């Protein structure tokens, strides 16, 4: 297999270099020890973007191939990457593509490094969701438990202080941002003044006694702190701690070693944001999703749970589609995974995506068996539009 590399300066004048795999200067950029230790925002931009149409085999569980040989239109994707490097459009730090189970394209810009965990922001929610799925797969929960009230999983709460309607909050609703919990800004500020009361299940107690009454009207989609309730359920039902469970049953299984995961005020792993993953490891989460919960022949998450996670359980509308554009519509939400239709020509393709503020995406187009991973440093992006307009044509035209 031949290898194809391009280095391109992040300046108006492009320096293009094609080389062989054995050349040391064609390796993907790696973060130094100092860069790994510093805040991500303090990492300096790359002098040159790295574009590779035949990703290196690194024995990390990913099956590599070559763009344009195994599938896809190399010219179209490389041209896109060159433009992204030259214009810095979207502030991308990385762009990775896998098709039909093979990792075909890898590129790094700005702060992107092959070994540097990138802040995931709300993409962390998708990983939290799959931790619930893993608990179901191992028998600590059942699919039927998704429709049980959240309060049924906790033993250390004082129900006499709950607001009216708390029993209406199911795990399913918390997974779809429809708990109905509504806490005023003033009350939130008051709660945070005594953080010691939020340790462990005290966090749940605080939510359920300081919310407005839970009603049918309040149980509408609202992007808020519901994931912390879900992490509390994980902590309550699995052996050991939620942190140990996620590490042993998901991260280790996926071969993810180089990561960070911030602790919430409760002492549990932060569920709504706070994790950091490398771009290649994000691709593993995407492959797990594309394979309906299976990794290396082992069913880590039930197929039914994955299917539900990436479906449009709630339609959220087209008013504010993150990373959207004229070819992106019909936005929905599943179990912490977003969905949208991507228009290419006369055909529309359903996409499911884990999304994080700042521009983190794991995008799955099941019909094409196509995965795209993007990391970025700014919220001002049009990633889904770029996928619809520039990436889909490179694989639609190469369908067998």
C-alpha positions as CSV (number, residue, x, y, z in Angstrom):
1,X,0.0,0.0,0.0
2,X,1.4,3.4,-0.9
3,X,1.1,6.3,1.5
4,X,0.1,9.8,0.8
5,X,0.9,12.8,3.0
6,X,0.6,16.5,2.6
7,X,2.0,19.1,4.9
8,X,0.6,22.6,4.4
9,X,1.5,25.8,6.2
10,X,-1.2,27.7,7.9
11,X,-0.3,30.7,5.9
12,X,-1.4,32.1,2.4
13,X,1.6,30.3,0.9
14,X,1.2,26.5,0.9
15,X,4.1,24.1,1.2
16,X,3.1,20.7,-0.1
17,X,5.1,17.6,0.6
18,X,4.4,14.0,-0.4
19,X,6.5,11.3,1.2
20,X,6.9,7.7,2.1
21,X,5.9,6.2,5.5
22,X,9.4,5.5,6.6
23,X,10.3,9.2,6.6
24,X,10.3,10.5,10.1
25,X,9.0,13.9,9.1
26,X,5.8,12.3,7.7
27,X,4.6,11.2,11.1
28,X,1.5,12.7,12.6
29,X,2.2,15.6,15.0
30,X,2.6,14.5,18.6
31,X,2.2,16.7,21.7
32,X,5.3,17.1,23.9
33,X,5.1,16.1,27.6
34,X,4.8,19.8,28.4
35,X,1.9,20.3,26.1
36,X,0.1,17.3,27.5
37,X,0.4,18.7,31.0
38,X,-0.8,22.3,30.1
39,X,-4.3,23.6,29.6
40,X,-5.5,22.7,26.0
41,X,-6.0,26.4,25.3
42,X,-2.3,27.1,26.0
43,X,-1.1,24.6,23.4
44,X,0.4,26.5,20.5
45,X,-0.8,26.1,16.9
46,X,1.0,23.8,14.6
47,X,3.4,25.4,12.2
48,X,2.1,23.1,9.5
49,X,-1.2,21.2,9.1
50,X,-0.9,17.4,8.7
51,X,-3.0,15.6,6.1
52,X,-2.8,11.8,5.6
53,X,-4.9,9.9,3.1
54,X,-3.5,6.5,4.5
55,X,-3.5,6.7,8.3
56,X,-0.6,5.0,10.1
57,X,-1.2,1.6,11.8
58,X,-0.6,2.2,15.5
59,X,-1.9,-1.1,17.0
60,X,-4.7,0.9,18.7
61,X,-7.6,-1.2,17.6
62,X,-8.4,0.8,14.4
63,X,-8.4,-0.9,11.0
64,X,-6.6,1.4,8.7
65,X,-7.0,1.7,4.9
66,X,-6.2,4.2,2.1
67,X,-8.6,6.8,0.9
68,X,-9.1,6.5,-2.9
69,X,-8.0,2.9,-2.9
70,X,-10.3,1.2,-0.4
71,X,-13.1,3.7,-1.1
72,X,-13.8,7.4,-1.3
73,X,-12.6,10.2,-3.5
74,X,-9.2,11.2,-2.3
75,X,-8.9,14.3,-4.4
76,X,-12.1,15.8,-3.0
77,X,-11.3,15.2,0.7
78,X,-7.6,16.3,0.4
79,X,-8.8,19.5,-1.4
80,X,-11.2,20.1,1.5
81,X,-8.5,19.6,4.1
82,X,-6.2,22.0,2.2
83,X,-8.8,24.6,2.2
84,X,-9.5,24.2,5.9
85,X,-5.8,24.6,6.6
86,X,-5.4,27.7,4.4
87,X,-8.5,29.5,5.6
88,X,-8.7,28.1,9.1
89,X,-12.5,27.9,8.5
90,X,-14.3,26.5,11.5
91,X,-11.1,26.6,13.6
92,X,-10.6,22.8,13.1
93,X,-8.1,20.9,15.2
94,X,-8.6,17.6,13.5
95,X,-10.7,15.8,10.8
96,X,-10.8,12.0,10.6
97,X,-12.9,9.8,8.3
98,X,-13.7,6.1,8.4
99,X,-15.7,4.3,5.8
100,X,-17.0,0.7,5.8
101,X,-15.1,-0.1,8.9
102,X,-11.7,1.3,7.7
103,X,-10.0,4.4,8.9
104,X,-9.1,6.2,5.7
105,X,-8.2,9.8,6.4
106,X,-6.5,11.7,9.3
107,X,-5.6,15.3,9.5
108,X,-4.5,17.7,12.2
109,X,-4.6,21.5,12.3
110,X,-4.0,24.3,14.9
111,X,-3.9,22.6,18.4
112,X,-4.6,19.1,17.0
113,X,-2.1,16.4,18.0
114,X,-2.4,12.6,17.5
115,X,-1.7,11.9,21.2
116,X,-3.3,15.0,22.8
117,X,-6.7,14.5,24.4
118,X,-9.1,17.1,23.1
119,X,-11.7,18.6,25.4
120,X,-15.0,17.0,24.5
121,X,-17.5,19.4,26.1
122,X,-21.0,18.0,25.7
123,X,-19.8,15.0,23.6
124,X,-19.2,13.6,27.0
125,X,-23.0,13.1,27.3
126,X,-22.9,10.5,24.6
127,X,-20.2,8.5,26.5
128,X,-22.4,8.8,29.7
129,X,-25.3,7.4,27.8
130,X,-23.3,4.4,26.7
131,X,-22.3,3.8,30.3
132,X,-26.0,3.2,31.0
133,X,-26.1,0.9,28.0
134,X,-23.1,-1.0,29.3
135,X,-24.8,-1.4,32.7
136,X,-27.8,-2.9,30.9
137,X,-25.7,-5.3,28.9
138,X,-24.1,-6.6,32.1
139,X,-27.5,-7.0,33.8
140,X,-27.2,-4.2,36.4
141,X,-30.2,-2.6,34.6
142,X,-32.7,-3.7,32.0
143,X,-34.3,-1.9,29.1
144,X,-37.5,-1.9,31.1
145,X,-35.8,0.1,33.8
146,X,-35.5,3.0,31.4
147,X,-39.1,3.7,32.1
148,X,-38.8,3.6,35.9
149,X,-38.8,6.7,38.0
150,X,-35.3,8.1,38.7
151,X,-36.1,8.1,42.5
152,X,-36.5,4.3,42.5
153,X,-32.8,3.9,42.0
154,X,-31.8,5.8,45.1
155,X,-31.9,4.8,48.8
156,X,-30.4,7.8,50.5
157,X,-32.9,10.5,49.6
158,X,-35.5,12.3,51.8
159,X,-38.7,12.0,49.8
160,X,-40.6,14.2,52.2
161,X,-38.8,17.2,50.9
162,X,-39.4,16.5,47.2
163,X,-41.5,18.9,45.1
164,X,-44.7,17.6,43.6
165,X,-44.4,15.3,40.5
166,X,-40.9,14.0,41.1
167,X,-42.1,10.4,40.5
168,X,-42.9,11.4,36.9
169,X,-39.2,11.7,36.0
170,X,-38.0,8.4,34.4
171,X,-34.5,7.4,33.3
172,X,-35.7,7.6,29.7
173,X,-36.8,11.2,30.2
174,X,-33.5,12.2,31.9
175,X,-31.7,10.6,28.9
176,X,-33.6,12.8,26.5
177,X,-33.3,16.1,28.5
178,X,-36.9,16.0,29.6
179,X,-36.7,15.6,33.3
180,X,-38.9,18.6,33.8
181,X,-36.6,19.9,36.5
182,X,-36.7,23.7,36.6
183,X,-34.5,25.5,39.1
184,X,-34.3,29.3,39.1
185,X,-31.0,31.1,38.8
186,X,-31.3,32.4,42.3
187,X,-31.9,29.0,43.8
188,X,-29.0,27.5,41.8
189,X,-26.7,30.2,43.2
190,X,-27.9,29.5,46.7
191,X,-27.4,25.7,46.3
192,X,-23.8,26.2,45.1
193,X,-22.9,28.2,48.2
194,X,-22.7,25.0,50.2
195,X,-21.1,22.5,47.9
196,X,-20.6,20.0,50.6
197,X,-24.4,19.3,50.5
198,X,-24.0,18.3,46.8
199,X,-21.7,15.3,47.5
200,X,-22.9,11.9,46.5
201,X,-26.7,11.7,46.2
202,X,-27.0,15.1,47.9
203,X,-26.8,16.4,44.3
204,X,-30.0,14.6,43.4
205,X,-31.7,15.6,46.7
206,X,-30.9,19.3,45.9
207,X,-32.4,19.0,42.4
208,X,-35.6,17.3,43.5
209,X,-36.4,19.6,46.4
210,X,-35.5,22.9,44.8
211,X,-37.2,22.5,41.4
212,X,-40.5,23.9,40.5
213,X,-43.2,21.2,40.5
214,X,-42.7,18.6,37.8
215,X,-45.6,18.8,35.3
216,X,-46.4,17.6,31.8
217,X,-45.7,21.1,30.5
218,X,-42.3,21.3,32.2
219,X,-41.2,17.8,30.9
220,X,-40.3,19.3,27.5
221,X,-36.9,19.3,26.0
222,X,-34.4,21.5,27.8
223,X,-30.7,21.3,27.5
224,X,-29.6,21.3,31.1
225,X,-28.1,19.2,33.9
226,X,-30.1,16.0,33.4
227,X,-27.0,13.9,32.6
228,X,-25.9,14.3,36.2
229,X,-29.0,12.3,37.3
230,X,-28.0,9.6,34.8
231,X,-24.5,9.4,36.2
232,X,-26.0,9.1,39.7
233,X,-28.0,6.1,38.5
234,X,-24.9,4.5,37.2
235,X,-23.2,5.0,40.6
236,X,-26.2,3.5,42.4
237,X,-26.5,0.3,40.4
238,X,-23.1,-0.8,39.3
239,X,-20.5,-2.6,41.6
240,X,-17.8,-0.2,42.9
241,X,-18.0,3.4,41.6
242,X,-19.2,4.9,38.3
243,X,-15.7,6.1,37.6
244,X,-14.3,2.5,38.0
245,X,-17.1,1.1,36.0
246,X,-16.7,3.4,33.0
247,X,-12.9,2.9,33.0
248,X,-13.1,-0.9,33.3
249,X,-16.1,-1.6,31.2
250,X,-15.8,0.9,28.4
251,X,-12.5,2.8,28.2
252,X,-10.3,-0.3,28.8
253,X,-12.5,-2.4,26.5
254,X,-12.0,0.2,23.7
255,X,-8.3,0.5,24.4
256,X,-8.7,4.1,25.5
257,X,-5.8,5.0,27.9
258,X,-4.9,8.5,27.0
259,X,-7.9,10.5,28.3
260,X,-9.0,12.9,31.1
261,X,-12.4,13.0,32.9
262,X,-13.2,15.8,35.3
263,X,-14.9,15.2,38.6
264,X,-18.3,16.7,39.2
265,X,-19.2,18.6,42.4
266,X,-20.9,15.4,43.5
267,X,-17.6,13.5,43.4
268,X,-18.8,11.4,40.5
269,X,-17.4,11.8,36.9
270,X,-18.8,14.8,35.2
271,X,-21.7,13.6,33.0
272,X,-22.6,16.6,30.9
273,X,-19.1,17.7,29.9
274,X,-15.6,17.5,31.2
275,X,-14.0,14.5,29.4
276,X,-11.0,14.8,27.0
277,X,-10.3,12.2,24.3
278,X,-7.9,11.9,21.4
279,X,-9.4,12.1,17.9
280,X,-8.6,8.5,17.2
281,X,-10.4,7.4,20.4
282,X,-13.4,9.5,19.4
283,X,-13.4,7.4,16.2
284,X,-13.6,4.2,18.4
285,X,-16.7,5.5,20.1
286,X,-18.1,6.1,16.6
287,X,-17.2,2.6,15.4
288,X,-18.8,1.2,18.5
289,X,-22.0,3.1,17.6
290,X,-21.8,2.1,13.9
291,X,-21.5,-1.6,15.0
292,X,-24.6,-1.3,17.2
293,X,-22.6,-1.6,20.4
294,X,-20.2,-4.3,19.4
295,X,-16.4,-4.0,19.6
296,X,-13.9,-6.6,18.6
297,X,-16.7,-9.2,18.5
298,X,-17.9,-8.4,22.1
299,X,-21.3,-6.8,22.6
300,X,-20.5,-3.9,25.0
301,X,-23.8,-2.1,24.7
302,X,-27.2,-3.6,23.7
303,X,-28.1,-3.1,20.1
304,X,-31.6,-1.9,21.1
305,X,-30.0,0.7,23.4
306,X,-27.7,2.0,20.6
307,X,-30.6,2.1,18.2
308,X,-32.7,4.2,20.6
309,X,-29.7,6.4,21.4
310,X,-29.2,7.6,17.9
311,X,-32.9,7.8,16.9
312,X,-34.9,11.0,16.9
313,X,-36.9,10.5,20.0
314,X,-37.5,14.3,20.3
315,X,-37.7,16.7,17.4
316,X,-36.0,19.9,18.5
317,X,-36.6,21.9,15.3
318,X,-34.5,23.7,12.7
319,X,-34.2,27.1,14.5
320,X,-30.7,26.5,16.0
321,X,-28.8,23.6,14.5
322,X,-25.3,23.5,15.9
323,X,-22.8,23.2,13.0
324,X,-25.7,23.5,10.5
325,X,-26.4,25.3,7.3
326,X,-28.7,25.2,4.3
327,X,-28.4,21.5,3.7
328,X,-29.0,20.5,7.4
329,X,-32.5,20.0,8.7
330,X,-35.0,18.1,10.8
331,X,-32.9,18.2,14.0
332,X,-33.7,15.7,16.7
333,X,-32.4,14.1,19.9
334,X,-32.0,10.6,21.3
335,X,-30.1,9.5,24.3
336,X,-27.6,12.4,24.3
337,X,-27.0,11.9,20.6
338,X,-28.3,14.6,18.1
339,X,-29.7,13.8,14.7
340,X,-30.3,15.7,11.5
341,X,-30.9,15.2,7.9
342,X,-28.1,16.1,5.5
343,X,-29.1,16.9,2.0
344,X,-26.9,15.9,-0.9
345,X,-28.4,16.6,-4.3
346,X,-31.9,15.2,-4.4
347,X,-31.3,12.7,-1.5
348,X,-31.4,13.2,2.2
349,X,-29.1,11.2,4.6
350,X,-30.0,10.7,8.2
351,X,-27.1,11.5,10.5
352,X,-26.5,10.9,14.2
353,X,-23.9,12.8,16.1
354,X,-22.3,13.3,19.5
355,X,-21.7,17.0,19.8
356,X,-19.6,19.2,22.0
357,X,-19.5,23.0,22.3
358,X,-16.3,24.3,20.6
359,X,-16.8,22.0,17.7
360,X,-16.4,18.4,18.7
361,X,-18.4,15.9,16.5
362,X,-18.6,12.2,16.1
363,X,-20.9,11.9,13.0
364,X,-22.4,8.7,11.8
365,X,-24.3,8.3,8.5
366,X,-25.5,4.7,8.7
367,X,-26.8,4.5,5.2
368,X,-23.3,5.1,3.9
369,X,-21.4,3.3,6.7
370,X,-19.5,6.6,7.1
371,X,-18.0,8.1,10.2
372,X,-16.5,11.6,10.6
373,X,-14.7,12.9,13.6
374,X,-14.1,16.6,14.0
375,X,-12.5,18.6,16.9
376,X,-12.3,22.3,17.0
377,X,-11.6,25.2,19.2
378,X,-14.5,27.6,18.5
379,X,-18.3,27.4,18.6
380,X,-18.5,29.2,15.3
381,X,-18.5,26.3,12.9
382,X,-20.5,24.8,10.1
383,X,-19.4,21.2,10.5
384,X,-22.6,19.4,9.5
385,X,-22.9,21.7,6.5
386,X,-19.4,20.9,5.4
387,X,-20.2,17.1,5.8
388,X,-23.3,17.5,3.7
389,X,-21.7,19.7,1.0
390,X,-18.1,18.5,0.8
391,X,-17.7,15.1,2.4
392,X,-20.8,13.2,1.4
393,X,-20.1,13.6,-2.3
394,X,-16.8,11.9,-1.9
395,X,-18.5,8.8,-0.7
396,X,-21.9,8.9,-2.4
397,X,-20.2,8.9,-5.8
398,X,-18.1,5.9,-4.8
399,X,-20.9,3.6,-3.7
400,X,-20.8,0.2,-5.2
